[in-house]
């Protein structure tokens, strides 16, 4: 017999959905900034295998010649991103929900089993509660990445005024490439997360909107 089960608190849902448009806007404005000095590529010497990003992409998205606009938008939404992330961390600490998110000593082993199950190379999934081991590692890692993005972003935005932070981040050049890598990481996480949500089905998505899900007695719950 189906029953309604509480899954996500209102606070967790708000933090989740507020972060969604913020990250899109910050990635968009970040591309405006990156356009002015798009030096990163995969290759060696004079050989380039992949360039991030060709001018055609900036032209198609109308991002060229918008450095000042990109910096203004990026810096404003950075503070919203930071405050939302800070409130999220404080909420998980004071509510006790951090116990369901922080990986334990068995999480990395169980995460590999989750991956094998998702790839249909293993029939049964390892036991999970609200989140499986792979989700715990991913969600905890995103928090660390968020802090890294804020610190490296401030270091490259004000390298003279915040020289001590810039030095702490390894210098301007290293802080900038680290900031870029973190952005690629966010994008990859976002794509994988969307795929997982689709695979988990409508019931899982509904729980992130309403806070509840419908489960069948004896059925194993799966979330993204």
Rosetta constraint file for C-alpha pairs under 8 A:
AtomPair CA 1 CA 216 HARMONIC 5.77 0.50
AtomPair CA 1 CA 217 HARMONIC 5.93 0.50
AtomPair CA 2 CA 214 HARMONIC 6.26 0.50
AtomPair CA 2 CA 215 HARMONIC 5.42 0.50
AtomPair CA 2 CA 216 HARMONIC 4.41 0.50
AtomPair CA 2 CA 217 HARMONIC 6.39 0.50
AtomPair CA 3 CA 214 HARMONIC 5.49 0.50
AtomPair CA 3 CA 215 HARMONIC 5.59 0.50
AtomPair CA 3 CA 216 HARMONIC 6.48 0.50
AtomPair CA 3 CA 217 HARMONIC 7.53 0.50
AtomPair CA 4 CA 212 HARMONIC 6.45 0.50
AtomPair CA 4 CA 213 HARMONIC 5.71 0.50
AtomPair CA 4 CA 214 HARMONIC 4.63 0.50
AtomPair CA 4 CA 215 HARMONIC 6.55 0.50
AtomPair CA 5 CA 212 HARMONIC 5.51 0.50
AtomPair CA 5 CA 213 HARMONIC 5.45 0.50
AtomPair CA 5 CA 214 HARMONIC 6.21 0.50
AtomPair CA 5 CA 215 HARMONIC 7.06 0.50
AtomPair CA 6 CA 211 HARMONIC 6.08 0.50
AtomPair CA 6 CA 212 HARMONIC 4.48 0.50
AtomPair CA 6 CA 213 HARMONIC 6.60 0.50
AtomPair CA 7 CA 130 HARMONIC 7.69 0.50
AtomPair CA 7 CA 207 HARMONIC 6.59 0.50
AtomPair CA 7 CA 211 HARMONIC 5.52 0.50
AtomPair CA 7 CA 212 HARMONIC 5.28 0.50
AtomPair CA 7 CA 213 HARMONIC 6.74 0.50
AtomPair CA 8 CA 12 HARMONIC 6.33 0.50
AtomPair CA 8 CA 13 HARMONIC 6.56 0.50
AtomPair CA 8 CA 207 HARMONIC 6.72 0.50
AtomPair CA 8 CA 208 HARMONIC 6.42 0.50
AtomPair CA 8 CA 211 HARMONIC 4.54 0.50
AtomPair CA 8 CA 212 HARMONIC 6.82 0.50
AtomPair CA 9 CA 13 HARMONIC 6.33 0.50
AtomPair CA 9 CA 211 HARMONIC 5.98 0.50
AtomPair CA 10 CA 14 HARMONIC 6.19 0.50
AtomPair CA 10 CA 211 HARMONIC 6.80 0.50
AtomPair CA 11 CA 15 HARMONIC 6.21 0.50
AtomPair CA 11 CA 91 HARMONIC 7.90 0.50
AtomPair CA 12 CA 16 HARMONIC 6.14 0.50
AtomPair CA 12 CA 88 HARMONIC 7.38 0.50
AtomPair CA 13 CA 17 HARMONIC 6.18 0.50
AtomPair CA 13 CA 208 HARMONIC 6.01 0.50
AtomPair CA 13 CA 209 HARMONIC 6.83 0.50
AtomPair CA 13 CA 211 HARMONIC 7.39 0.50
AtomPair CA 14 CA 18 HARMONIC 5.91 0.50
AtomPair CA 15 CA 19 HARMONIC 6.15 0.50
AtomPair CA 15 CA 84 HARMONIC 6.44 0.50
AtomPair CA 15 CA 85 HARMONIC 7.67 0.50
AtomPair CA 15 CA 88 HARMONIC 6.29 0.50
AtomPair CA 16 CA 20 HARMONIC 6.56 0.50
AtomPair CA 17 CA 21 HARMONIC 7.40 0.50
AtomPair CA 18 CA 22 HARMONIC 6.64 0.50
AtomPair CA 18 CA 84 HARMONIC 7.64 0.50
AtomPair CA 19 CA 23 HARMONIC 6.07 0.50
AtomPair CA 19 CA 81 HARMONIC 6.81 0.50
AtomPair CA 19 CA 84 HARMONIC 7.26 0.50
AtomPair CA 20 CA 24 HARMONIC 6.62 0.50
AtomPair CA 21 CA 25 HARMONIC 6.18 0.50
AtomPair CA 22 CA 26 HARMONIC 6.09 0.50
AtomPair CA 22 CA 77 HARMONIC 6.62 0.50
AtomPair CA 22 CA 80 HARMONIC 7.67 0.50
AtomPair CA 22 CA 81 HARMONIC 6.48 0.50
AtomPair CA 23 CA 27 HARMONIC 6.00 0.50
AtomPair CA 23 CA 81 HARMONIC 7.71 0.50
AtomPair CA 24 CA 28 HARMONIC 6.13 0.50
AtomPair CA 25 CA 29 HARMONIC 6.07 0.50
AtomPair CA 25 CA 74 HARMONIC 7.68 0.50
AtomPair CA 25 CA 77 HARMONIC 7.69 0.50
AtomPair CA 26 CA 30 HARMONIC 5.75 0.50
AtomPair CA 26 CA 73 HARMONIC 7.63 0.50
AtomPair CA 26 CA 74 HARMONIC 5.44 0.50
AtomPair CA 26 CA 77 HARMONIC 6.66 0.50
AtomPair CA 26 CA 78 HARMONIC 7.33 0.50
AtomPair CA 27 CA 31 HARMONIC 6.30 0.50
AtomPair CA 27 CA 183 HARMONIC 7.34 0.50
AtomPair CA 28 CA 32 HARMONIC 6.79 0.50
AtomPair CA 29 CA 33 HARMONIC 6.55 0.50
AtomPair CA 29 CA 69 HARMONIC 7.79 0.50
AtomPair CA 29 CA 70 HARMONIC 4.47 0.50
AtomPair CA 29 CA 71 HARMONIC 6.99 0.50
AtomPair CA 29 CA 73 HARMONIC 6.33 0.50
AtomPair CA 29 CA 74 HARMONIC 5.50 0.50
AtomPair CA 30 CA 34 HARMONIC 6.07 0.50
AtomPair CA 30 CA 70 HARMONIC 6.45 0.50
AtomPair CA 30 CA 71 HARMONIC 7.60 0.50
AtomPair CA 30 CA 74 HARMONIC 6.49 0.50
AtomPair CA 31 CA 35 HARMONIC 6.03 0.50
AtomPair CA 31 CA 63 HARMONIC 7.20 0.50
AtomPair CA 31 CA 70 HARMONIC 7.72 0.50
AtomPair CA 32 CA 36 HARMONIC 7.44 0.50
AtomPair CA 32 CA 63 HARMONIC 5.35 0.50
AtomPair CA 32 CA 64 HARMONIC 6.66 0.50
AtomPair CA 32 CA 65 HARMONIC 7.65 0.50
AtomPair CA 32 CA 66 HARMONIC 5.67 0.50
AtomPair CA 32 CA 67 HARMONIC 5.52 0.50
AtomPair CA 32 CA 69 HARMONIC 7.78 0.50
AtomPair CA 32 CA 70 HARMONIC 5.05 0.50
AtomPair CA 32 CA 71 HARMONIC 7.82 0.50
AtomPair CA 33 CA 37 HARMONIC 7.76 0.50
AtomPair CA 33 CA 66 HARMONIC 7.40 0.50
AtomPair CA 33 CA 67 HARMONIC 4.98 0.50
AtomPair CA 33 CA 68 HARMONIC 7.81 0.50
AtomPair CA 33 CA 70 HARMONIC 5.53 0.50
AtomPair CA 33 CA 71 HARMONIC 6.25 0.50
AtomPair CA 34 CA 38 HARMONIC 5.45 0.50
AtomPair CA 35 CA 58 HARMONIC 7.35 0.50
AtomPair CA 35 CA 63 HARMONIC 7.62 0.50
AtomPair CA 35 CA 64 HARMONIC 6.59 0.50
AtomPair CA 35 CA 65 HARMONIC 7.92 0.50
AtomPair CA 35 CA 67 HARMONIC 7.51 0.50
AtomPair CA 36 CA 65 HARMONIC 7.73 0.50
AtomPair CA 36 CA 67 HARMONIC 6.57 0.50
AtomPair CA 38 CA 52 HARMONIC 6.90 0.50
AtomPair CA 38 CA 53 HARMONIC 7.17 0.50
AtomPair CA 39 CA 52 HARMONIC 7.76 0.50
AtomPair CA 40 CA 51 HARMONIC 6.62 0.50
AtomPair CA 40 CA 52 HARMONIC 5.98 0.50
AtomPair CA 41 CA 48 HARMONIC 6.65 0.50
AtomPair CA 41 CA 49 HARMONIC 7.45 0.50
AtomPair CA 41 CA 50 HARMONIC 5.58 0.50
AtomPair CA 41 CA 51 HARMONIC 4.42 0.50
AtomPair CA 41 CA 52 HARMONIC 5.77 0.50
AtomPair CA 42 CA 48 HARMONIC 5.98 0.50
AtomPair CA 42 CA 49 HARMONIC 5.45 0.50
AtomPair CA 42 CA 50 HARMONIC 4.99 0.50
AtomPair CA 42 CA 51 HARMONIC 6.45 0.50
AtomPair CA 43 CA 47 HARMONIC 5.52 0.50
AtomPair CA 43 CA 48 HARMONIC 4.42 0.50
AtomPair CA 43 CA 49 HARMONIC 5.12 0.50
AtomPair CA 43 CA 50 HARMONIC 6.96 0.50
AtomPair CA 44 CA 48 HARMONIC 6.58 0.50
AtomPair CA 53 CA 57 HARMONIC 6.55 0.50
AtomPair CA 53 CA 58 HARMONIC 7.71 0.50
AtomPair CA 54 CA 58 HARMONIC 7.25 0.50
AtomPair CA 55 CA 59 HARMONIC 6.23 0.50
AtomPair CA 56 CA 60 HARMONIC 5.99 0.50
AtomPair CA 57 CA 61 HARMONIC 6.15 0.50
AtomPair CA 58 CA 62 HARMONIC 5.74 0.50
AtomPair CA 58 CA 63 HARMONIC 4.86 0.50
AtomPair CA 58 CA 64 HARMONIC 5.50 0.50
AtomPair CA 59 CA 63 HARMONIC 6.32 0.50
AtomPair CA 59 CA 64 HARMONIC 6.17 0.50
AtomPair CA 66 CA 70 HARMONIC 5.92 0.50
AtomPair CA 67 CA 71 HARMONIC 6.16 0.50
AtomPair CA 68 CA 72 HARMONIC 6.23 0.50
AtomPair CA 69 CA 73 HARMONIC 6.18 0.50
AtomPair CA 70 CA 74 HARMONIC 5.84 0.50
AtomPair CA 71 CA 75 HARMONIC 5.99 0.50
AtomPair CA 72 CA 76 HARMONIC 6.33 0.50
AtomPair CA 73 CA 77 HARMONIC 6.22 0.50
AtomPair CA 74 CA 78 HARMONIC 5.91 0.50
AtomPair CA 75 CA 79 HARMONIC 6.83 0.50
AtomPair CA 76 CA 80 HARMONIC 7.01 0.50
AtomPair CA 77 CA 81 HARMONIC 6.01 0.50
AtomPair CA 78 CA 82 HARMONIC 6.04 0.50
AtomPair CA 78 CA 150 HARMONIC 7.29 0.50
AtomPair CA 79 CA 83 HARMONIC 6.05 0.50
AtomPair CA 80 CA 84 HARMONIC 6.00 0.50
AtomPair CA 81 CA 85 HARMONIC 6.08 0.50
AtomPair CA 82 CA 86 HARMONIC 6.02 0.50
AtomPair CA 82 CA 146 HARMONIC 7.96 0.50
AtomPair CA 82 CA 150 HARMONIC 7.08 0.50
AtomPair CA 83 CA 87 HARMONIC 6.09 0.50
AtomPair CA 84 CA 88 HARMONIC 6.11 0.50
AtomPair CA 85 CA 89 HARMONIC 6.25 0.50
AtomPair CA 85 CA 143 HARMONIC 7.60 0.50
AtomPair CA 85 CA 146 HARMONIC 7.65 0.50
AtomPair CA 86 CA 90 HARMONIC 6.20 0.50
AtomPair CA 87 CA 91 HARMONIC 5.97 0.50
AtomPair CA 88 CA 92 HARMONIC 6.27 0.50
AtomPair CA 89 CA 93 HARMONIC 6.23 0.50
AtomPair CA 90 CA 94 HARMONIC 6.14 0.50
AtomPair CA 91 CA 95 HARMONIC 5.72 0.50
AtomPair CA 91 CA 97 HARMONIC 7.93 0.50
AtomPair CA 92 CA 96 HARMONIC 5.72 0.50
AtomPair CA 92 CA 97 HARMONIC 4.78 0.50
AtomPair CA 92 CA 98 HARMONIC 4.94 0.50
AtomPair CA 93 CA 97 HARMONIC 6.71 0.50
AtomPair CA 93 CA 98 HARMONIC 5.74 0.50
AtomPair CA 97 CA 101 HARMONIC 6.83 0.50
AtomPair CA 98 CA 102 HARMONIC 5.86 0.50
AtomPair CA 100 CA 129 HARMONIC 7.94 0.50
AtomPair CA 100 CA 130 HARMONIC 6.86 0.50
AtomPair CA 100 CA 131 HARMONIC 6.87 0.50
AtomPair CA 100 CA 136 HARMONIC 7.58 0.50
AtomPair CA 101 CA 131 HARMONIC 7.20 0.50
AtomPair CA 101 CA 135 HARMONIC 7.90 0.50
AtomPair CA 101 CA 136 HARMONIC 4.91 0.50
AtomPair CA 101 CA 137 HARMONIC 7.90 0.50
AtomPair CA 101 CA 139 HARMONIC 7.03 0.50
AtomPair CA 101 CA 140 HARMONIC 6.65 0.50
AtomPair CA 102 CA 136 HARMONIC 5.81 0.50
AtomPair CA 102 CA 137 HARMONIC 7.26 0.50
AtomPair CA 102 CA 140 HARMONIC 6.20 0.50
AtomPair CA 103 CA 107 HARMONIC 5.48 0.50
AtomPair CA 103 CA 108 HARMONIC 7.96 0.50
AtomPair CA 103 CA 133 HARMONIC 6.75 0.50
AtomPair CA 103 CA 136 HARMONIC 5.43 0.50
AtomPair CA 103 CA 137 HARMONIC 5.84 0.50
AtomPair CA 103 CA 140 HARMONIC 7.63 0.50
AtomPair CA 106 CA 110 HARMONIC 6.20 0.50
AtomPair CA 107 CA 111 HARMONIC 5.80 0.50
AtomPair CA 107 CA 133 HARMONIC 4.82 0.50
AtomPair CA 107 CA 134 HARMONIC 7.23 0.50
AtomPair CA 107 CA 136 HARMONIC 7.75 0.50
AtomPair CA 107 CA 137 HARMONIC 7.43 0.50
AtomPair CA 108 CA 112 HARMONIC 6.48 0.50
AtomPair CA 108 CA 133 HARMONIC 6.90 0.50
AtomPair CA 108 CA 134 HARMONIC 7.46 0.50
AtomPair CA 108 CA 137 HARMONIC 7.73 0.50
AtomPair CA 109 CA 113 HARMONIC 6.75 0.50
AtomPair CA 110 CA 114 HARMONIC 6.28 0.50
AtomPair CA 110 CA 126 HARMONIC 6.42 0.50
AtomPair CA 110 CA 133 HARMONIC 5.74 0.50
AtomPair CA 110 CA 134 HARMONIC 7.42 0.50
AtomPair CA 111 CA 115 HARMONIC 6.31 0.50
AtomPair CA 111 CA 132 HARMONIC 7.46 0.50
AtomPair CA 111 CA 133 HARMONIC 4.82 0.50
AtomPair CA 111 CA 134 HARMONIC 4.34 0.50
AtomPair CA 111 CA 137 HARMONIC 7.98 0.50
AtomPair CA 112 CA 116 HARMONIC 6.31 0.50
AtomPair CA 112 CA 134 HARMONIC 7.60 0.50
AtomPair CA 113 CA 117 HARMONIC 6.15 0.50
AtomPair CA 113 CA 122 HARMONIC 7.49 0.50
AtomPair CA 113 CA 125 HARMONIC 6.83 0.50
AtomPair CA 113 CA 126 HARMONIC 6.55 0.50
AtomPair CA 114 CA 118 HARMONIC 6.13 0.50
AtomPair CA 114 CA 125 HARMONIC 5.92 0.50
AtomPair CA 114 CA 126 HARMONIC 6.57 0.50
AtomPair CA 114 CA 132 HARMONIC 7.69 0.50
AtomPair CA 114 CA 133 HARMONIC 7.46 0.50
AtomPair CA 114 CA 134 HARMONIC 6.63 0.50
AtomPair CA 115 CA 119 HARMONIC 6.18 0.50
AtomPair CA 115 CA 134 HARMONIC 7.72 0.50
AtomPair CA 116 CA 120 HARMONIC 6.25 0.50
AtomPair CA 116 CA 121 HARMONIC 5.04 0.50
AtomPair CA 116 CA 122 HARMONIC 5.40 0.50
AtomPair CA 117 CA 121 HARMONIC 5.68 0.50
AtomPair CA 117 CA 122 HARMONIC 4.57 0.50
AtomPair CA 117 CA 123 HARMONIC 6.19 0.50
AtomPair CA 117 CA 124 HARMONIC 6.50 0.50
AtomPair CA 117 CA 125 HARMONIC 5.68 0.50
AtomPair CA 118 CA 122 HARMONIC 7.95 0.50
AtomPair CA 126 CA 132 HARMONIC 7.98 0.50
AtomPair CA 127 CA 132 HARMONIC 7.54 0.50
AtomPair CA 128 CA 132 HARMONIC 4.86 0.50
AtomPair CA 128 CA 133 HARMONIC 7.39 0.50
AtomPair CA 130 CA 223 HARMONIC 7.63 0.50
AtomPair CA 131 CA 135 HARMONIC 5.84 0.50
AtomPair CA 131 CA 136 HARMONIC 6.37 0.50
AtomPair CA 131 CA 223 HARMONIC 6.89 0.50
AtomPair CA 132 CA 136 HARMONIC 6.36 0.50
AtomPair CA 133 CA 137 HARMONIC 6.36 0.50
AtomPair CA 134 CA 138 HARMONIC 6.14 0.50
AtomPair CA 135 CA 139 HARMONIC 5.87 0.50
AtomPair CA 135 CA 224 HARMONIC 7.47 0.50
AtomPair CA 136 CA 140 HARMONIC 5.96 0.50
AtomPair CA 137 CA 141 HARMONIC 5.89 0.50
AtomPair CA 138 CA 142 HARMONIC 6.18 0.50
AtomPair CA 139 CA 143 HARMONIC 6.67 0.50
AtomPair CA 140 CA 144 HARMONIC 6.70 0.50
AtomPair CA 141 CA 145 HARMONIC 6.12 0.50
AtomPair CA 142 CA 146 HARMONIC 5.99 0.50
AtomPair CA 142 CA 186 HARMONIC 7.74 0.50
AtomPair CA 143 CA 147 HARMONIC 6.46 0.50
AtomPair CA 144 CA 148 HARMONIC 6.26 0.50
AtomPair CA 145 CA 149 HARMONIC 6.08 0.50
AtomPair CA 145 CA 182 HARMONIC 6.49 0.50
AtomPair CA 146 CA 150 HARMONIC 6.36 0.50
AtomPair CA 147 CA 151 HARMONIC 6.27 0.50
AtomPair CA 148 CA 152 HARMONIC 5.98 0.50
AtomPair CA 148 CA 179 HARMONIC 7.59 0.50
AtomPair CA 148 CA 182 HARMONIC 7.74 0.50
AtomPair CA 149 CA 153 HARMONIC 5.69 0.50
AtomPair CA 149 CA 179 HARMONIC 5.71 0.50
AtomPair CA 149 CA 182 HARMONIC 6.55 0.50
AtomPair CA 149 CA 183 HARMONIC 7.84 0.50
AtomPair CA 150 CA 154 HARMONIC 6.16 0.50
AtomPair CA 151 CA 155 HARMONIC 6.19 0.50
AtomPair CA 151 CA 165 HARMONIC 7.52 0.50
AtomPair CA 151 CA 169 HARMONIC 7.73 0.50
AtomPair CA 152 CA 156 HARMONIC 6.30 0.50
AtomPair CA 152 CA 166 HARMONIC 7.49 0.50
AtomPair CA 152 CA 169 HARMONIC 6.42 0.50
AtomPair CA 152 CA 175 HARMONIC 5.24 0.50
AtomPair CA 152 CA 176 HARMONIC 6.84 0.50
AtomPair CA 152 CA 178 HARMONIC 7.19 0.50
AtomPair CA 152 CA 179 HARMONIC 5.72 0.50
AtomPair CA 153 CA 157 HARMONIC 6.00 0.50
AtomPair CA 153 CA 175 HARMONIC 7.76 0.50
AtomPair CA 153 CA 176 HARMONIC 7.60 0.50
AtomPair CA 153 CA 179 HARMONIC 6.49 0.50
AtomPair CA 154 CA 158 HARMONIC 5.98 0.50
AtomPair CA 154 CA 159 HARMONIC 7.72 0.50
AtomPair CA 154 CA 162 HARMONIC 7.62 0.50
AtomPair CA 154 CA 165 HARMONIC 7.94 0.50
AtomPair CA 155 CA 159 HARMONIC 5.20 0.50
AtomPair CA 155 CA 162 HARMONIC 6.26 0.50
AtomPair CA 155 CA 163 HARMONIC 7.31 0.50
AtomPair CA 155 CA 165 HARMONIC 5.68 0.50
AtomPair CA 155 CA 166 HARMONIC 4.49 0.50
AtomPair CA 155 CA 169 HARMONIC 7.21 0.50
AtomPair CA 155 CA 172 HARMONIC 7.02 0.50
AtomPair CA 155 CA 175 HARMONIC 6.87 0.50
AtomPair CA 156 CA 166 HARMONIC 6.91 0.50
AtomPair CA 156 CA 172 HARMONIC 5.86 0.50
AtomPair CA 156 CA 175 HARMONIC 6.64 0.50
AtomPair CA 156 CA 176 HARMONIC 6.22 0.50
AtomPair CA 158 CA 162 HARMONIC 5.57 0.50
AtomPair CA 158 CA 163 HARMONIC 7.60 0.50
AtomPair CA 159 CA 163 HARMONIC 5.12 0.50
AtomPair CA 159 CA 165 HARMONIC 7.82 0.50
AtomPair CA 159 CA 166 HARMONIC 5.67 0.50
AtomPair CA 159 CA 172 HARMONIC 6.76 0.50
AtomPair CA 162 CA 166 HARMONIC 6.26 0.50
AtomPair CA 163 CA 167 HARMONIC 6.08 0.50
AtomPair CA 164 CA 168 HARMONIC 6.10 0.50
AtomPair CA 165 CA 169 HARMONIC 6.17 0.50
AtomPair CA 166 CA 170 HARMONIC 6.56 0.50
AtomPair CA 166 CA 171 HARMONIC 5.16 0.50
AtomPair CA 166 CA 172 HARMONIC 5.96 0.50
AtomPair CA 166 CA 175 HARMONIC 7.06 0.50
AtomPair CA 167 CA 171 HARMONIC 4.69 0.50
AtomPair CA 167 CA 172 HARMONIC 7.54 0.50
AtomPair CA 169 CA 174 HARMONIC 7.15 0.50
AtomPair CA 169 CA 175 HARMONIC 5.42 0.50
AtomPair CA 170 CA 174 HARMONIC 5.53 0.50
AtomPair CA 170 CA 175 HARMONIC 6.09 0.50
AtomPair CA 171 CA 175 HARMONIC 5.96 0.50
AtomPair CA 172 CA 176 HARMONIC 6.06 0.50
AtomPair CA 173 CA 177 HARMONIC 6.40 0.50
AtomPair CA 174 CA 178 HARMONIC 6.04 0.50
AtomPair CA 175 CA 179 HARMONIC 6.04 0.50
AtomPair CA 176 CA 180 HARMONIC 6.23 0.50
AtomPair CA 177 CA 181 HARMONIC 6.14 0.50
AtomPair CA 178 CA 182 HARMONIC 6.16 0.50
AtomPair CA 179 CA 183 HARMONIC 6.36 0.50
AtomPair CA 180 CA 184 HARMONIC 6.43 0.50
AtomPair CA 181 CA 185 HARMONIC 6.18 0.50
AtomPair CA 182 CA 186 HARMONIC 6.22 0.50
AtomPair CA 183 CA 187 HARMONIC 6.28 0.50
AtomPair CA 184 CA 188 HARMONIC 6.17 0.50
AtomPair CA 185 CA 189 HARMONIC 6.08 0.50
AtomPair CA 186 CA 190 HARMONIC 6.03 0.50
AtomPair CA 187 CA 191 HARMONIC 6.27 0.50
AtomPair CA 188 CA 192 HARMONIC 6.21 0.50
AtomPair CA 189 CA 193 HARMONIC 5.85 0.50
AtomPair CA 190 CA 194 HARMONIC 6.18 0.50
AtomPair CA 191 CA 195 HARMONIC 6.34 0.50
AtomPair CA 192 CA 196 HARMONIC 6.14 0.50
AtomPair CA 193 CA 197 HARMONIC 6.15 0.50
AtomPair CA 193 CA 224 HARMONIC 6.87 0.50
AtomPair CA 194 CA 198 HARMONIC 6.28 0.50
AtomPair CA 195 CA 199 HARMONIC 6.23 0.50
AtomPair CA 196 CA 200 HARMONIC 5.98 0.50
AtomPair CA 196 CA 224 HARMONIC 5.45 0.50
AtomPair CA 197 CA 201 HARMONIC 6.44 0.50
AtomPair CA 197 CA 204 HARMONIC 7.13 0.50
AtomPair CA 197 CA 205 HARMONIC 6.52 0.50
AtomPair CA 197 CA 223 HARMONIC 7.53 0.50
AtomPair CA 197 CA 224 HARMONIC 5.14 0.50
AtomPair CA 198 CA 202 HARMONIC 7.47 0.50
AtomPair CA 200 CA 204 HARMONIC 6.07 0.50
AtomPair CA 200 CA 205 HARMONIC 7.87 0.50
AtomPair CA 200 CA 222 HARMONIC 6.45 0.50
AtomPair CA 200 CA 223 HARMONIC 6.09 0.50
AtomPair CA 200 CA 224 HARMONIC 6.25 0.50
AtomPair CA 201 CA 205 HARMONIC 6.70 0.50
AtomPair CA 202 CA 206 HARMONIC 6.01 0.50
AtomPair CA 203 CA 207 HARMONIC 6.41 0.50
AtomPair CA 203 CA 213 HARMONIC 5.91 0.50
AtomPair CA 203 CA 214 HARMONIC 6.72 0.50
AtomPair CA 204 CA 208 HARMONIC 6.91 0.50
AtomPair CA 204 CA 213 HARMONIC 6.71 0.50
AtomPair CA 204 CA 222 HARMONIC 7.40 0.50
AtomPair CA 204 CA 223 HARMONIC 5.72 0.50
AtomPair CA 204 CA 224 HARMONIC 7.16 0.50
AtomPair CA 205 CA 209 HARMONIC 6.78 0.50
AtomPair CA 206 CA 210 HARMONIC 5.93 0.50
AtomPair CA 206 CA 211 HARMONIC 7.46 0.50
AtomPair CA 206 CA 212 HARMONIC 7.26 0.50
AtomPair CA 206 CA 213 HARMONIC 6.76 0.50
AtomPair CA 207 CA 211 HARMONIC 4.56 0.50
AtomPair CA 207 CA 212 HARMONIC 4.61 0.50
AtomPair CA 207 CA 213 HARMONIC 5.00 0.50
AtomPair CA 208 CA 212 HARMONIC 7.68 0.50
AtomPair CA 215 CA 219 HARMONIC 6.88 0.50
AtomPair CA 215 CA 221 HARMONIC 7.19 0.50
